[in-house]
């Protein structure tokens, strides 16, 4: 038997073992209790070890390895085609089986580290629950939120383009946000918080309309450096949540919103408010349209309006052909991991409900608002019992 035939058999065995691991992980992750335990052990262990390594490097380890992997994959494909054209079939097929085995093995390691975290329990956070709110307390908390948001929006220092001034790099912002994450002391959260990195290929990410990406086995959050500052801060917090084993998108958004809204740093708090202020005005609209109009007019007449418009224009200018492709595959990936909403799981509007009552004798209808977790997190600092 030639050495190329032996390599193909070895590749086949490795691929089969990797597939068996993938199947086992998918089956076992259906158990929430087991998924929680696996996340607190396997995922946290990898984050604490490899996260320390990646954080110590002055560049994105994921980006570097991804570039090397792409180059190796291209080399193996070209090599395989060349050998097949020369009718050296064993050598040609050997190159392709090496590529396939490597890809499947990487996927198996990724899923071992990540898949369990998609079916773990909800993040424990110190905030008021749905039962604590009635109509009056919701409106009072919403007013407290909007009052502070508009005050920050109008007083925070801005540059000539109208964006909040921030001279910190992604890495420096990550260090600041890490201090906020350290306030989460429950062992649900990984003790070590990996550092976020700005990516050298940020223009490519912008073309694909990607704000961030986290390869959890490396414990490294990667962020698009071109993103506008208010959104960038939230993205850093979101990707850092992923890097610590919080994989469901709505949960990563929730934890990011929670740590930022409870920060004493005005820029961090403003980022959470800027990202989700409309989820608060949505509540107000249900109960008090006049107050809703007052808030929306105030936002329209504040620097927020220009910041939103310019941020939208930025993405529309940058968006390229890869944007639809990246969204398509991300949607498939999320649904494969049990997020039935796919990319809609990023949208907090999917996680609240407004329930109308039956008409009374005069035909009047009242509404019961079932708040989303993010709405609860944002209202909690302003709750008045």
N, C-alpha and C positions, 0 to 999 in steps of 0.2 A: 504493500500500500504506500503510495507516495505521500510526502509530507503535506502536500496540499489537500489530499483527501483526509488525512488525519486532522488537519486544521479545521476543515469543514465539519467533521464529526464533533470536534470540540466546540465549535461555534454553535452547532445545533443543540448540543447538550446544555450549554450556557443559556441559550435562548429559551429552551424548554423549562429550565429551572427558574428563570426570570418570570416567564409566563405563569408558572405554578405559584410563585410568590405574589404576583399581581392578583390572581384569582383568590388566593387565600386572604389577602388584605381586603379585597372588595367584599368577600363573604363575612369576614370577622368584623368589619367596620359597621355592619348593620346593627350591631349591639352598642347602644349608646354608652353603657357603663364601661364596656371594654374599650371603646374608642376614647373615653375620657382618661382611663388609666394609661392607655398606650400613648396618648398625647403628652401626659404629664411625665412619662418616663422616656420613651424613645425620642419623641420630637424635642422635648426640652433638653435632653442629653446632647443631641446633635446641635441644637441651637447654642448651647453653652460652650461646646467644644469648637466647632467650626465657626461659630459666630465670633468668638474671640480672635480666631485666626484672620477671618475676613475683615474684622474691624481694625485690626492692627496694620492692614495694608493701605497705602495711600491711593489705591485705585480700586475699581470694581472688579472683584475676583470673578463674579458671575460673567460679567461682560468679557473679560479676558478668556475665560474657559469656553464661553460660547463662541468666540471668534476662532479659537483653536479647534473646537469641535467642528465648526463649519468648514474650516480649511481641511481638516483630516477627512471629513465626509466627502468633500469635493475630490480630494486626492484619491480616495478609495473608489469612487464612482468612475473617474477618468481612467484609473489604473485597470479597473475591471473591464471597461469598454475596450481599452487598447488590447488587452490580452484576448478578449473574445474576438476582436477583429483579426488577430493573429492566429486564431483558431486554437489558442491555448486555453481550452475551456475550463480545466480544473483551476488554473491560476486565476482566471477571470471570475468564476463563481466563488472562489475562496475570498476574493476581495469583497464581493457583495454580501456573503454570509457573515464576514467580520463586521461589516457596517451594521447589518440587521441585528446581530447579537449584541453589539455595543449599545445601540439605540434602545433595545428592549431592556437591557440591564440597567441603563440609566433611568428609564421609566419606572422600573420596579423599585429602585432605591428612592426615587422621588415619591412614589405612591406609598411606600412604607413609612416615609416621614410625614406625608401630607394627608392622605386619604382619611385616616382616623379623625383628624382634626375637623373634618367637615361634618362629623356626626357626633361631636361632643356636646356638652351642656352649654346653656347660654352663659355669657360672661357675668359674673357677680359684680354688681356696681352699687354704690351707696347713693340711691336716688329714690324719690317718692314714686309710689305705684299708682296705677290707674284708680284704685279705690280711694286714694287720698284727694281726688279732684272732683269737684262739681263745676257747674258752669261758671260761677263767680270766681272760684279759685283759679280756674284755667285762664280766664280773662285777666285777672290780676297778675298772674305770673307772666302771661304774654306781654302785658304792658311793661312790666319790669324789664323783660328781655329786650323789647323794642326800644325802650327809653335808653338803655345802656348801649345798645347797638348803634343807634343814631348818634349818640354822643361820641362814641369812639369813631364812627365814620366821619364825623365832621371835625374832629380834633386831632386825629392821628396824622403824623407828618407824611406828606406824599411827595413823589418826585414830579418832574415836569410832565410826565405822561398821565399822572393821576393815580399811580399805584402807590401803596404804602412803602415807605422807605425801609429797606433792609439791606445791610451790607454783608450779612452773614452768608457763607456758602451752605450748600446742602448738608455737608458734614457738620458744620458748626450749629446749624439749626437742629440737626439730629441730636447733638449733645444737649441742647437746651430742652428739647422735647423728652429726652431720656429721663431728665430729672422729674418731669411730670409723670412719666410711666412708673417711676420708683414709688410713687404714692399708692400704687395698686399693690397691696401687700398680701392678698390672698394667693395661696399656692396654685391657684388656677393659672396664674400668669407665670411665665418663665422668669426666674430670678435674674438672668442676664438679658439685657436689652441690647441687641446688635446695633451697630451704627449704620445709618443710611448713607448711600453714596450717590453722587451725581454721575450720570453716565456720559462717556465721551461720545457715544452715538445718539445723543439726545435729538439731533435733527431728524434721524431716522424714526425715532419714537414719535416725534411730532407729526411726521408724515403718516404714521400709523394711528395717530390720535391716541397714543399711550402716555399716560401720566406717570406710571410707575410699574415695576415688575419685581416680584420677589421669588427667588428660587430657594425654597425653604431649607433644603438639606445643607445649604451653605450658610444659613442664618444671616442672609444679607439682603437688605432692602435697597432697591435701585430706583432712582427717581430721575425724571426728565428735567434737566437743568433749565430748559427753555420755558417751562411752565410759568405762568404769572404768579407773583409772590403769594397772594392770599390763598389761591388754590394749591400752590406748591407746598405750603406749610401743612395743609390738611392731607395732601398726598403722602408726605413724609410720615405723618402720624399713622395714616392708614396702612402704609407698607410696613412700618415698624410693628404694627399689630400682627400682620401676616407672619413676619419673621419670628414672632414669639409663639406661633401655633394657633392663632385665631384666624381661621381660614374662610369661614362663610363671609361673603362680602358685606352683608348687612351688619354682622357682628364687628367686623373690622372698622366699618364706618361708625358704629355705635361707640366703640372704645376710643377711637380717634376723637370723636365729638366730645365725649365725656372728659378726656384728659385735657383737651384744649379749652373747653368752656369753663372748667374749674381752675384754670391757670390764672396767676396774678400778673402774668405777662400780657400786656394789652394787645400786642401783635398776634400772639397765639389765640387769645380769646376772640379777637376780631375775626380770625380765620374761620373758626367754628361758626360764628354768627353769620358771616358773609356766605358761607357754604349752605346754611340751612335756615336763614331767616324766613324764607318763604314758607317753610313748613310750620312756622309759628303763625304767620299771617293767614295760612289756610284755616287754622283753628278759629281765629277771630272772625273770618268770613262767615263761618257757620252760624255764629251767635250774634254778631254785631257788624253788619255791613257798613254802617257809618264809620265805625272805628277802623274797619279794614281800609276804607277809602282814605282815611286820615293817615294811616301808616304808609300806604303805597304812595301817596303824594309826597310824604316826607322823604321816603327813599328816593323817589324820582328827583327831588330837588337837592339831594345830597350827592357827594362824590361817588357813592356806590353805583349810581346809575351809569356814569361814564366808565367806571371800572368794569362793570359787567359787559357793557357794549364793546369795550376795547379787548377784553378777554375773549369774547365770542369771535370778534374779528380776527384775533390772533389764530385761533384754532381753524377758522374757515380758510385763512390764508395758507396755513401750514398743511392742512389735511390733503393727503395724496391717495393714490390707488390702494395703498396698503391698509387704509383705515377700515374699509369694508371687510377685507380679508381677515384682519386681526380681530374685528368684532365677531365675525362668523365663527372663527375657531375658539375664541374665548367663550362664546355662548355654548358651543358644544362641550367644551371642557367643564364648565360650571354645571351643566345638566348631567354630565357623566358622573360628577361628584355629588349628586343628590340635590343640587340647587335647581329645582324645577322651573324657577323663573328665569334661569340663565342670566344674561346680562341685565335683565330688569331687576335683579336682586340688588343692583347698585342704587336703585331709585327708591327712596324712603316712602314715596307716595303709595307704594304697593303694600305697605305694612300698617296702615291705619284704616279706620272705617267710620263712616257716619251713618248711624242707624235711625231712620225716621220712625216716629210713633204712629199709631193709628190716629186718624182724624178725630178730634173731640166733637161734641154736638154742634159746635160752631164752625167745624171744618178746619180748625187750626191743627197744625202739625208741629211737634217739637222734635229736637234732634239730640241723639246721644253720641258723643264723640268718643271713639275707642282709640286712644293715643298709641302711636308707635313707640318703640323703645327710645329712638332718637329724640322724639318730641318730649318724652318724659325726662331724658337726660338734660335737654336744653332748658326745660321749664323748672327743673328741681332747684337750681340756685336762687330762683325768684319766687319760690312757693311761699304763699302766705296762708297759713291754716286758719 
